[in-house]
Amino acid sequence: MDNAKPGDLKVEKWNEEKDGKLSESSLEQKLRRQGYKFIRYDFPPGMHFPDHTHGVSKKDAILRGQMKFCMYGQTVILGPGDMIQVPQDRVHNATVVGKDFLVFYDATRDPNAEITKEELDSDEN
């Protein structure tokens, strides 16, 4: 387990050995295995999402492009294969950076669902 504290940004990185080559279908399969339903979005470079919250906890997953993501007063650049948990009602913002469109999955699941073994295993890497 890493030394992340509550409030730390924690990026789940794509593991090609475990998850296979990153593709639309492999990312969707991973999200499904983790118990998520999702919607795919394509956003142009420069698109900005000012401070906002969501009424449910969710996971953001990046297929292509890059997104600057800010939460807890911290900023990270997410790229292909990266995923990040966004807790319910937590203020955050994001901007598509670079010259490429962002291909992005907005993933949610039943708030009563158990954490999957796969997610527990990824916490230990």
Secondary structure as GFF3:
##gff-version 3
##sequence-region A 1 125
A	DSSP	beta_strand	11	12	.	.	.	ID=ss1
A	DSSP	alpha_helix	16	19	.	.	.	ID=ss2
A	DSSP	alpha_helix	24	33	.	.	.	ID=ss3
A	DSSP	beta_strand	37	43	.	.	.	ID=ss4
A	DSSP	beta_strand	48	52	.	.	.	ID=ss5
A	DSSP	beta_strand	58	64	.	.	.	ID=ss6
A	DSSP	beta_strand	66	71	.	.	.	ID=ss7
A	DSSP	beta_strand	74	78	.	.	.	ID=ss8
A	DSSP	beta_strand	83	86	.	.	.	ID=ss9
A	DSSP	beta_strand	92	97	.	.	.	ID=ss10
A	DSSP	beta_strand	102	108	.	.	.	ID=ss11
A	DSSP	alpha_helix	117	123	.	.	.	ID=ss12
###
